[in-house]
Amino acid sequence: MFFAIILTGCGDDTQKASEKAKSAESSLTTAEQMNNQATDLVSQALDQMSANNASQVTSTLIRAQDLANQIKAELEKSRTAVQEAAAMNITPEYRSYLNAKVRVIDNSIAVNQTDLELISLWLSDPLMQQPDMLQKVTDLQTRETQQEAAAQAADEEANKIAADNPDKIQ
């Protein structure tokens, strides 16, 4: 009887953690779909900038900004689910995998924040007429490229952990 109590008290939460991870994946899929829409809107806004149509640029960027804010919420929901899963009673390998996934999401949130900054910058000058505007945009795009690279590196780390431990990561 004592042995059964100890086993119950130290139960493995792998299944619960996997369910949380699946929930996080669903949020990430939603965020990715919205990101594709936001990217299309930003491309449309850039075309409108080329046509010198400030009112259309502003309207399009506001729609992209709304999507970017929704993306942020989905990413944060996903991060919370993965963090909760990583805090459960799971194998160290699975925890390492989930923590790497948290780093992917954190970098994705940073990219999203940079996207929001870019959109705000463009909204402040829809036709990019301020003298330092091009440099500001370039700086933000450079930062975003670095953030995307960090997300990719964390994702590669997570994939390696999963490949090295297929029996411990669900």
C-alpha positions as CSV (number, residue, x, y, z in Angstrom):
1,M,0.0,0.0,0.0
2,F,2.8,2.5,0.9
3,F,4.5,1.9,-2.5
4,A,1.2,2.6,-4.3
5,I,0.8,5.9,-2.4
6,I,4.4,7.0,-3.4
7,L,3.7,6.2,-7.1
8,T,0.5,8.1,-7.0
9,G,2.2,11.1,-5.4
10,C,4.9,11.1,-8.0
11,G,2.7,10.5,-11.0
12,D,4.0,11.3,-14.4
13,D,2.3,14.3,-16.1
14,T,3.6,13.5,-19.6
15,Q,0.1,13.1,-21.0
16,K,-1.2,16.3,-19.5
17,A,1.9,18.1,-20.7
18,S,1.4,16.8,-24.2
19,E,-2.2,18.0,-24.1
20,K,-1.0,21.5,-23.2
21,A,1.7,21.4,-25.9
22,K,-1.0,20.4,-28.5
23,S,-3.1,23.3,-27.3
24,A,-0.1,25.6,-27.7
25,E,0.5,24.2,-31.2
26,S,-3.1,25.1,-32.1
27,S,-2.5,28.7,-31.0
28,L,0.7,28.8,-33.0
29,T,-1.1,27.6,-36.1
30,T,-3.7,30.3,-35.7
31,A,-0.9,32.9,-35.2
32,E,0.9,31.7,-38.3
33,Q,-2.3,32.0,-40.4
34,M,-2.9,35.5,-39.1
35,N,0.8,36.4,-39.7
36,N,0.4,35.4,-43.4
37,Q,-2.6,37.7,-43.6
38,A,-0.7,40.5,-41.9
39,T,2.3,40.0,-44.2
40,D,0.0,40.3,-47.2
41,L,-1.5,43.5,-45.8
42,V,2.0,45.0,-45.3
43,S,2.9,44.1,-48.8
44,Q,-0.2,45.8,-50.0
45,A,0.6,48.9,-47.9
46,L,4.1,49.0,-49.4
47,D,2.5,48.9,-52.9
48,Q,0.2,51.7,-51.8
49,M,3.2,53.7,-50.6
50,S,4.7,53.4,-54.0
51,A,1.5,54.8,-55.5
52,N,1.6,57.8,-53.0
53,N,-1.8,56.9,-51.6
54,A,-1.4,57.8,-47.9
55,S,-5.0,57.2,-46.9
56,Q,-5.0,53.7,-48.3
57,V,-1.7,53.0,-46.7
58,T,-3.0,54.1,-43.3
59,S,-6.2,52.0,-43.6
60,T,-4.2,48.9,-44.7
61,L,-1.6,49.3,-41.9
62,I,-4.3,49.7,-39.3
63,R,-5.7,46.3,-40.4
64,A,-2.3,44.8,-40.3
65,Q,-1.7,46.3,-36.8
66,D,-5.0,44.8,-35.6
67,L,-3.9,41.4,-36.8
68,A,-0.4,41.8,-35.2
69,N,-2.1,42.5,-31.9
70,Q,-4.2,39.3,-32.3
71,I,-1.0,37.4,-33.2
72,K,0.6,38.6,-30.0
73,A,-2.3,37.3,-27.9
74,E,-2.1,33.9,-29.6
75,L,1.6,33.7,-29.1
76,E,1.3,34.6,-25.4
77,K,-1.4,32.0,-25.0
78,S,0.8,29.5,-26.6
79,R,3.8,30.4,-24.4
80,T,1.7,30.1,-21.2
81,A,0.6,26.6,-22.2
82,V,4.1,25.4,-23.0
83,Q,5.5,27.0,-19.8
84,E,2.8,25.2,-17.8
85,A,3.6,21.9,-19.5
86,A,7.3,22.4,-18.8
87,A,6.6,22.9,-15.1
88,M,4.8,19.5,-14.8
89,N,6.3,16.2,-13.6
90,I,7.9,15.1,-16.9
91,T,11.2,13.8,-18.0
92,P,14.2,16.2,-18.1
93,E,14.4,15.6,-21.8
94,Y,10.8,16.6,-22.4
95,R,11.3,19.6,-20.2
96,S,14.4,20.7,-22.2
97,Y,12.4,20.3,-25.4
98,L,9.5,22.4,-24.1
99,N,11.9,25.0,-22.7
100,A,13.5,25.3,-26.2
101,K,10.0,25.7,-27.6
102,V,9.4,28.5,-25.1
103,R,12.5,30.2,-26.5
104,V,11.1,29.8,-30.0
105,I,7.8,31.5,-28.9
106,D,9.7,34.2,-27.0
107,N,11.6,35.1,-30.1
108,S,8.4,35.0,-32.2
109,I,6.9,37.4,-29.7
110,A,9.9,39.7,-30.2
111,V,9.5,39.5,-34.0
112,N,5.8,40.4,-33.5
113,Q,6.8,43.4,-31.3
114,T,9.2,44.5,-34.0
115,D,6.4,44.2,-36.6
116,L,4.2,46.3,-34.4
117,E,7.0,48.9,-34.2
118,L,7.5,48.9,-38.0
119,I,3.7,49.4,-38.5
120,S,3.6,52.2,-36.0
121,L,6.6,53.8,-37.7
122,W,4.9,53.6,-41.1
123,L,1.7,54.9,-39.7
124,S,3.6,58.0,-38.4
125,D,4.8,58.7,-41.9
126,P,2.7,56.7,-44.5
127,L,4.7,57.9,-47.5
128,M,8.1,57.6,-45.8
129,Q,8.9,61.3,-46.3
130,Q,10.9,61.9,-43.1
131,P,14.6,62.1,-43.8
132,D,15.6,59.4,-41.3
133,M,12.6,57.1,-42.0
134,L,14.5,54.7,-44.3
135,Q,17.3,54.2,-41.7
136,K,14.7,53.5,-38.9
137,V,12.9,51.0,-41.1
138,T,16.2,49.3,-42.0
139,D,17.3,49.1,-38.4
140,L,14.0,47.5,-37.4
141,Q,14.2,45.0,-40.3
142,T,17.8,44.1,-39.2
143,R,16.6,43.5,-35.7
144,E,13.7,41.4,-37.0
145,T,16.1,39.3,-39.1
146,Q,18.2,38.6,-35.9
147,Q,15.1,37.7,-33.9
148,E,14.0,35.3,-36.6
149,A,17.4,33.7,-36.7
150,A,17.3,33.3,-32.9
151,A,13.8,31.6,-33.2
152,Q,15.1,29.3,-35.9
153,A,18.1,28.3,-33.7
154,A,15.9,27.6,-30.8
155,D,13.6,25.5,-33.0
156,E,16.6,23.6,-34.3
157,E,17.6,22.9,-30.7
158,A,14.1,21.6,-29.9
159,N,14.1,19.4,-33.0
160,K,17.5,17.9,-32.0
161,I,16.3,17.2,-28.5
162,A,13.2,15.5,-29.9
163,A,15.2,13.5,-32.5
164,D,17.7,12.4,-29.8
165,N,14.9,11.4,-27.4
166,P,11.9,10.1,-29.4
167,D,10.8,7.8,-26.6
168,K,10.7,10.6,-24.0
169,I,9.1,13.4,-26.0
170,Q,5.5,13.1,-27.1
